[in-house]
Amino acid sequence: MMYPFMTLNDETEIVHSDMNEDGTVKVYVETPDEKDGFHHMTCYLPSYEITENHGYSSQELNYFLDIIKSTAHLIMEFAKEGGFENASGF
């Protein structure tokens, strides 16, 4: 299951999976694009390994990776608890 985490001003969506048995969490970033439909990337925590990139420049990848790194502690916690809504008690 994928859980919403963050929506940026340019409509980029960042979502994450549940925590896997091996302690990894899949983070998926997707941005609408008029020409290509969507640009997207997949990154795994805690290693920050990018396994897929479609349409993002190196600069954009680094930007999104910076966001993921600065919020990884929250993503990992939410992934353990079944997303933000379960972790926050809402």
N, CA, C and O atoms as a GROMACS GRO file, in nm:
protein
  360
    1MET      N    1   0.084  -0.118   0.000
    1MET     CA    2   0.000   0.000   0.000
    1MET      C    3   0.089   0.124   0.000
    1MET      O    4   0.194   0.126   0.064
    2MET      N    5   0.045   0.226  -0.072
    2MET     CA    6   0.117   0.352  -0.076
    2MET      C    7   0.035   0.458  -0.003
    2MET      O    8  -0.088   0.463  -0.014
    3TYR      N    9   0.106   0.543   0.072
    3TYR     CA   10   0.042   0.647   0.153
    3TYR      C   11   0.087   0.784   0.108
    3TYR      O   12   0.205   0.804   0.082
    4PRO      N   13  -0.006   0.881   0.098
    4PRO     CA   14   0.035   1.016   0.063
    4PRO      C   15   0.121   1.076   0.174
    4PRO      O   16   0.094   1.056   0.292
    5PHE      N   17   0.225   1.148   0.134
    5PHE     CA   18   0.312   1.211   0.232
    5PHE      C   19   0.315   1.362   0.214
    5PHE      O   20   0.299   1.437   0.311
    6MET      N   21   0.337   1.408   0.090
    6MET     CA   22   0.354   1.551   0.069
    6MET      C   23   0.314   1.587  -0.074
    6MET      O   24   0.339   1.512  -0.168
    7THR      N   25   0.251   1.705  -0.088
    7THR     CA   26   0.223   1.763  -0.219
    7THR      C   27   0.293   1.897  -0.225
    7THR      O   28   0.273   1.983  -0.139
    8LEU      N   29   0.376   1.916  -0.328
    8LEU     CA   30   0.451   2.040  -0.344
    8LEU      C   31   0.371   2.140  -0.428
    8LEU      O   32   0.271   2.102  -0.490
    9ASN      N   33   0.414   2.265  -0.430
    9ASN     CA   34   0.342   2.370  -0.503
    9ASN      C   35   0.326   2.343  -0.651
    9ASN      O   36   0.230   2.391  -0.712
   10ASP      N   37   0.418   2.269  -0.712
   10ASP     CA   38   0.409   2.239  -0.855
   10ASP      C   39   0.328   2.112  -0.883
   10ASP      O   40   0.333   2.058  -0.993
   11GLU      N   41   0.252   2.066  -0.782
   11GLU     CA   42   0.167   1.947  -0.788
   11GLU      C   43   0.245   1.816  -0.784
   11GLU      O   44   0.189   1.710  -0.812
   12THR      N   45   0.373   1.822  -0.750
   12THR     CA   46   0.450   1.699  -0.730
   12THR      C   47   0.395   1.627  -0.608
   12THR      O   48   0.375   1.688  -0.503
   13GLU      N   49   0.372   1.498  -0.622
   13GLU     CA   50   0.323   1.415  -0.512
   13GLU      C   51   0.436   1.325  -0.463
   13GLU      O   52   0.508   1.265  -0.544
   14ILE      N   53   0.452   1.316  -0.333
   14ILE     CA   54   0.548   1.224  -0.273
   14ILE      C   55   0.467   1.128  -0.187
   14ILE      O   56   0.393   1.169  -0.097
   15VAL      N   57   0.481   0.999  -0.216
   15VAL     CA   58   0.410   0.895  -0.142
   15VAL      C   59   0.511   0.791  -0.094
   15VAL      O   60   0.624   0.785  -0.143
   16HIS      N   61   0.471   0.710   0.003
   16HIS     CA   62   0.560   0.605   0.054
   16HIS      C   63   0.482   0.478   0.083
   16HIS      O   64   0.360   0.480   0.099
   17SER      N   65   0.555   0.369   0.090
   17SER     CA   66   0.496   0.238   0.117
   17SER      C   67   0.496   0.210   0.267
   17SER      O   68   0.546   0.290   0.347
   18ASP      N   69   0.439   0.096   0.303
   18ASP     CA   70   0.459   0.042   0.437
   18ASP      C   71   0.606   0.004   0.450
   18ASP      O   72   0.676  -0.007   0.350
   19MET      N   73   0.651  -0.015   0.572
   19MET     CA   74   0.787  -0.064   0.592
   19MET      C   75   0.790  -0.213   0.558
   19MET      O   76   0.707  -0.290   0.607
   20ASN      N   77   0.886  -0.252   0.475
   20ASN     CA   78   0.903  -0.392   0.438
   20ASN      C   79   0.968  -0.468   0.554
   20ASN      O   80   1.022  -0.408   0.647
   21GLU      N   81   0.962  -0.599   0.548
   21GLU     CA   82   1.020  -0.682   0.653
   21GLU      C   83   1.169  -0.657   0.672
   21GLU      O   84   1.222  -0.673   0.782
   22ASP      N   85   1.237  -0.617   0.564
   22ASP     CA   86   1.381  -0.590   0.574
   22ASP      C   87   1.412  -0.448   0.620
   22ASP      O   88   1.529  -0.408   0.624
   23GLY      N   89   1.308  -0.371   0.656
   23GLY     CA   90   1.328  -0.236   0.707
   23GLY      C   91   1.334  -0.128   0.601
   23GLY      O   92   1.358  -0.012   0.633
   24THR      N   93   1.313  -0.164   0.474
   24THR     CA   94   1.316  -0.065   0.367
   24THR      C   95   1.178  -0.006   0.344
   24THR      O   96   1.075  -0.066   0.376
   25VAL      N   97   1.178   0.115   0.288
   25VAL     CA   98   1.054   0.184   0.254
   25VAL      C   99   1.070   0.242   0.114
   25VAL      O  100   1.169   0.308   0.084
   26LYS      N  101   0.973   0.215   0.030
   26LYS     CA  102   0.972   0.270  -0.107
   26LYS      C  103   0.913   0.411  -0.102
   26LYS      O  104   0.806   0.432  -0.044
   27VAL      N  105   0.982   0.508  -0.162
   27VAL     CA  106   0.933   0.644  -0.176
   27VAL      C  107   0.919   0.672  -0.326
   27VAL      O  108   1.012   0.650  -0.403
   28TYR      N  109   0.802   0.720  -0.364
   28TYR     CA  110   0.772   0.744  -0.505
   28TYR      C  111   0.738   0.892  -0.522
   28TYR      O  112   0.656   0.946  -0.448
   29VAL      N  113   0.800   0.957  -0.620
   29VAL     CA  114   0.779   1.098  -0.649
   29VAL      C  115   0.724   1.108  -0.790
   29VAL      O  116   0.777   1.045  -0.882
   30GLU      N  117   0.617   1.189  -0.809
   30GLU     CA  118   0.554   1.201  -0.939
   30GLU      C  119   0.512   1.346  -0.963
   30GLU      O  120   0.448   1.408  -0.878
   31THR      N  121   0.548   1.400  -1.080
   31THR     CA  122   0.515   1.537  -1.117
   31THR      C  123   0.442   1.537  -1.251
   31THR      O  124   0.491   1.478  -1.347
   32PRO      N  125   0.325   1.602  -1.258
   32PRO     CA  126   0.257   1.612  -1.388
   32PRO      C  127   0.342   1.691  -1.487
   32PRO      O  128   0.410   1.787  -1.451
   33ASP      N  129   0.338   1.648  -1.613
   33ASP     CA  130   0.414   1.716  -1.718
   33ASP      C  131   0.329   1.719  -1.844
   33ASP      O  132   0.281   1.615  -1.890
   34GLU      N  133   0.311   1.836  -1.901
   34GLU     CA  134   0.225   1.850  -2.019
   34GLU      C  135   0.272   1.766  -2.137
   34GLU      O  136   0.190   1.709  -2.209
   35LYS      N  137   0.401   1.757  -2.158
   35LYS     CA  138   0.456   1.684  -2.272
   35LYS      C  139   0.456   1.532  -2.250
   35LYS      O  140   0.411   1.456  -2.335
   36ASP      N  141   0.509   1.489  -2.134
   36ASP     CA  142   0.529   1.346  -2.108
   36ASP      C  143   0.418   1.280  -2.027
   36ASP      O  144   0.417   1.158  -2.012
   37GLY      N  145   0.326   1.357  -1.975
   37GLY     CA  146   0.224   1.301  -1.885
   37GLY      C  147   0.269   1.316  -1.741
   37GLY      O  148   0.212   1.395  -1.666
   38PHE      N  149   0.370   1.238  -1.702
   38PHE     CA  150   0.425   1.246  -1.566
   38PHE      C  151   0.574   1.217  -1.570
   38PHE      O  152   0.621   1.134  -1.648
   39HIS      N  153   0.649   1.286  -1.485
   39HIS     CA  154   0.785   1.247  -1.453
   39HIS      C  155   0.777   1.177  -1.319
   39HIS      O  156   0.696   1.214  -1.235
   40HIS      N  157   0.862   1.076  -1.300
   40HIS     CA  158   0.856   1.004  -1.172
   40HIS      C  159   0.990   0.942  -1.138
   40HIS      O  160   1.075   0.919  -1.224
   41MET      N  161   1.007   0.917  -1.009
   41MET     CA  162   1.127   0.850  -0.960
   41MET      C  163   1.088   0.761  -0.842
   41MET      O  164   0.988   0.785  -0.774
   42THR      N  165   1.169   0.659  -0.821
   42THR     CA  166   1.152   0.570  -0.706
   42THR      C  167   1.283   0.567  -0.629
   42THR      O  168   1.391   0.553  -0.686
   43CYS      N  169   1.271   0.581  -0.498
   43CYS     CA  170   1.386   0.582  -0.408
   43CYS      C  171   1.353   0.490  -0.290
   43CYS      O  172   1.238   0.482  -0.248
   44TYR      N  173   1.453   0.420  -0.238
   44TYR     CA  174   1.432   0.332  -0.123
   44TYR      C  175   1.510   0.385  -0.003
   44TYR      O  176   1.627   0.420  -0.012
   45LEU      N  177   1.441   0.389   0.108
   45LEU     CA  178   1.503   0.423   0.236
   45LEU      C  179   1.536   0.295   0.308
   45LEU      O  180   1.466   0.196   0.286
   46PRO      N  181   1.635   0.289   0.391
   46PRO     CA  182   1.717   0.400   0.438
   46PRO      C  183   1.841   0.426   0.354
   46PRO      O  184   1.921   0.512   0.390
   47SER      N  185   1.860   0.356   0.242
   47SER     CA  186   1.984   0.370   0.164
   47SER      C  187   1.981   0.490   0.068
   47SER      O  188   2.086   0.531   0.019
   48TYR      N  189   1.862   0.546   0.042
   48TYR     CA  190   1.844   0.654  -0.055
   48TYR      C  191   1.881   0.611  -0.197
   48TYR      O  192   1.919   0.694  -0.280
   49GLU      N  193   1.869   0.482  -0.224
   49GLU     CA  194   1.899   0.429  -0.357
   49GLU      C  195   1.786   0.464  -0.453
   49GLU      O  196   1.670   0.430  -0.429
   50ILE      N  197   1.821   0.533  -0.562
   50ILE     CA  198   1.723   0.565  -0.666
   50ILE      C  199   1.724   0.450  -0.766
   50ILE      O  200   1.827   0.422  -0.829
   51THR      N  201   1.611   0.383  -0.780
   51THR     CA  202   1.604   0.266  -0.868
   51THR      C  203   1.534   0.296  -0.999
   51THR      O  204   1.540   0.216  -1.092
   52GLU      N  205   1.469   0.411  -1.008
   52GLU     CA  206   1.397   0.446  -1.131
   52GLU      C  207   1.392   0.598  -1.142
   52GLU      O  208   1.368   0.668  -1.044
   53ASN      N  209   1.413   0.648  -1.263
   53ASN     CA  210   1.397   0.790  -1.293
   53ASN      C  211   1.345   0.803  -1.434
   53ASN      O  212   1.405   0.754  -1.529
   54HIS      N  213   1.232   0.870  -1.445
   54HIS     CA  214   1.176   0.897  -1.579
   54HIS      C  215   1.148   1.046  -1.589
   54HIS      O  216   1.049   1.095  -1.534
   55GLY      N  217   1.235   1.118  -1.659
   55GLY     CA  218   1.208   1.256  -1.693
   55GLY      C  219   1.271   1.363  -1.606
   55GLY      O  220   1.269   1.480  -1.644
   56TYR      N  221   1.327   1.328  -1.491
   56TYR     CA  222   1.387   1.429  -1.405
   56TYR      C  223   1.534   1.450  -1.441
   56TYR      O  224   1.606   1.356  -1.473
   57SER      N  225   1.576   1.576  -1.436
   57SER     CA  226   1.716   1.610  -1.456
   57SER      C  227   1.795   1.575  -1.330
   57SER      O  228   1.736   1.545  -1.226
   58SER      N  229   1.926   1.577  -1.338
   58SER     CA  230   2.011   1.553  -1.220
   58SER      C  231   1.981   1.655  -1.110
   58SER      O  232   1.978   1.621  -0.992
   59GLN      N  233   1.960   1.779  -1.150
   59GLN     CA  234   1.930   1.884  -1.053
   59GLN      C  235   1.796   1.856  -0.984
   59GLN      O  236   1.786   1.873  -0.862
   60GLU      N  237   1.695   1.815  -1.059
   60GLU     CA  238   1.566   1.783  -1.000
   60GLU      C  239   1.577   1.662  -0.907
   60GLU      O  240   1.518   1.661  -0.799
   61LEU      N  241   1.651   1.559  -0.949
   61LEU     CA  242   1.671   1.441  -0.863
   61LEU      C  243   1.734   1.482  -0.731
   61LEU      O  244   1.690   1.437  -0.625
   62ASN      N  245   1.836   1.566  -0.736
   62ASN     CA  246   1.902   1.611  -0.613
   62ASN      C  247   1.807   1.691  -0.525
   62ASN      O  248   1.810   1.678  -0.403
   63TYR      N  249   1.722   1.774  -0.587
   63TYR     CA  250   1.623   1.850  -0.512
   63TYR      C  251   1.528   1.757  -0.437
   63TYR      O  252   1.504   1.775  -0.317
   64PHE      N  253   1.474   1.659  -0.508
   64PHE     CA  254   1.380   1.566  -0.443
   64PHE      C  255   1.452   1.479  -0.340
   64PHE      O  256   1.395   1.448  -0.235
   65LEU      N  257   1.573   1.440  -0.368
   65LEU     CA  258   1.650   1.361  -0.272
   65LEU      C  259   1.676   1.442  -0.145
   65LEU      O  260   1.673   1.386  -0.035
   66ASP      N  261   1.702   1.571  -0.158
   66ASP     CA  262   1.718   1.657  -0.040
   66ASP      C  263   1.592   1.661   0.044
   66ASP      O  264   1.598   1.655   0.167
   67ILE      N  265   1.476   1.670  -0.022
   67ILE     CA  266   1.349   1.669   0.051
   67ILE      C  267   1.332   1.536   0.123
   67ILE      O  268   1.295   1.532   0.240
   68ILE      N  269   1.358   1.426   0.052
   68ILE     CA  270   1.343   1.293   0.112
   68ILE      C  271   1.438   1.276   0.230
   68ILE      O  272   1.398   1.226   0.335
   69LYS      N  273   1.563   1.318   0.214
   69LYS     CA  274   1.660   1.304   0.324
   69LYS      C  275   1.620   1.386   0.445
   69LYS      O  276   1.636   1.341   0.559
   70SER      N  277   1.567   1.505   0.423
   70SER     CA  278   1.532   1.591   0.537
   70SER      C  279   1.405   1.544   0.608
   70SER      O  280   1.379   1.586   0.721
   71THR      N  281   1.326   1.459   0.545
   71THR     CA  282   1.203   1.410   0.606
   71THR      C  283   1.202   1.259   0.626
   71THR      O  284   1.100   1.202   0.664
   72ALA      N  285   1.315   1.193   0.600
   72ALA     CA  286   1.321   1.046   0.607
   72ALA      C  287   1.279   0.992   0.742
   72ALA      O  288   1.214   0.887   0.750
   73HIS      N  289   1.314   1.061   0.850
   73HIS     CA  290   1.276   1.014   0.983
   73HIS      C  291   1.123   1.009   0.997
   73HIS      O  292   1.070   0.918   1.061
   74LEU      N  293   1.053   1.104   0.938
   74LEU     CA  294   0.907   1.103   0.941
   74LEU      C  295   0.851   0.993   0.851
   74LEU      O  296   0.760   0.920   0.891
   75ILE      N  297   0.906   0.981   0.731
   75ILE     CA  298   0.859   0.878   0.638
   75ILE      C  299   0.876   0.740   0.700
   75ILE      O  300   0.785   0.657   0.693
   76MET      N  301   0.991   0.714   0.761
   76MET     CA  302   1.016   0.583   0.822
   76MET      C  303   0.916   0.557   0.936
   76MET      O  304   0.865   0.446   0.948
   77GLU      N  305   0.890   0.657   1.017
   77GLU     CA  306   0.794   0.641   1.128
   77GLU      C  307   0.654   0.617   1.075
   77GLU      O  308   0.583   0.528   1.123
   78PHE      N  309   0.613   0.696   0.977
   78PHE     CA  310   0.479   0.679   0.919
   78PHE      C  311   0.466   0.543   0.852
   78PHE      O  312   0.360   0.481   0.857
   79ALA      N  313   0.572   0.496   0.788
   79ALA     CA  314   0.570   0.366   0.721
   79ALA      C  315   0.548   0.252   0.820
   79ALA      O  316   0.484   0.153   0.788
   80LYS      N  317   0.603   0.267   0.941
   80LYS     CA  318   0.583   0.166   1.046
   80LYS      C  319   0.439   0.162   1.094
   80LYS      O  320   0.388   0.057   1.133
   81GLU      N  321   0.374   0.279   1.091
   81GLU     CA  322   0.241   0.294   1.152
   81GLU      C  323   0.126   0.290   1.053
   81GLU      O  324   0.010   0.303   1.093
   82GLY      N  325   0.154   0.272   0.924
   82GLY     CA  326   0.046   0.267   0.825
   82GLY      C  327   0.006   0.404   0.774
   82GLY      O  328  -0.112   0.429   0.751
   83GLY      N  329   0.102   0.492   0.755
   83GLY     CA  330   0.076   0.624   0.699
   83GLY      C  331   0.053   0.730   0.805
   83GLY      O  332   0.039   0.700   0.924
   84PHE      N  333   0.048   0.853   0.760
   84PHE     CA  334   0.034   0.969   0.849
   84PHE      C  335  -0.092   0.960   0.935
   84PHE      O  336  -0.086   0.984   1.055
   85GLU      N  337  -0.205   0.927   0.873
   85GLU     CA  338  -0.331   0.927   0.947
   85GLU      C  339  -0.328   0.830   1.064
   85GLU      O  340  -0.379   0.863   1.171
   86ASN      N  341  -0.272   0.713   1.046
   86ASN     CA  342  -0.261   0.616   1.156
   86ASN      C  343  -0.159   0.659   1.259
   86ASN      O  344  -0.181   0.642   1.379
   87ALA      N  345  -0.047   0.714   1.214
   87ALA     CA  346   0.059   0.756   1.305
   87ALA      C  347   0.019   0.876   1.389
   87ALA      O  348   0.060   0.888   1.504
   88SER      N  349  -0.064   0.964   1.331
   88SER     CA  350  -0.101   1.086   1.401
   88SER      C  351  -0.224   1.069   1.488
   88SER      O  352  -0.254   1.156   1.570
   89GLY      N  353  -0.295   0.960   1.473
   89GLY     CA  354  -0.415   0.936   1.554
   89GLY      C  355  -0.539   1.005   1.503
   89GLY      O  356  -0.640   1.010   1.573
   90PHE      N  357  -0.534   1.060   1.380
   90PHE     CA  358  -0.654   1.125   1.322
   90PHE      C  359  -0.754   1.022   1.279
   90PHE      O  360  -0.861   1.057   1.228
   0.00000   0.00000   0.00000
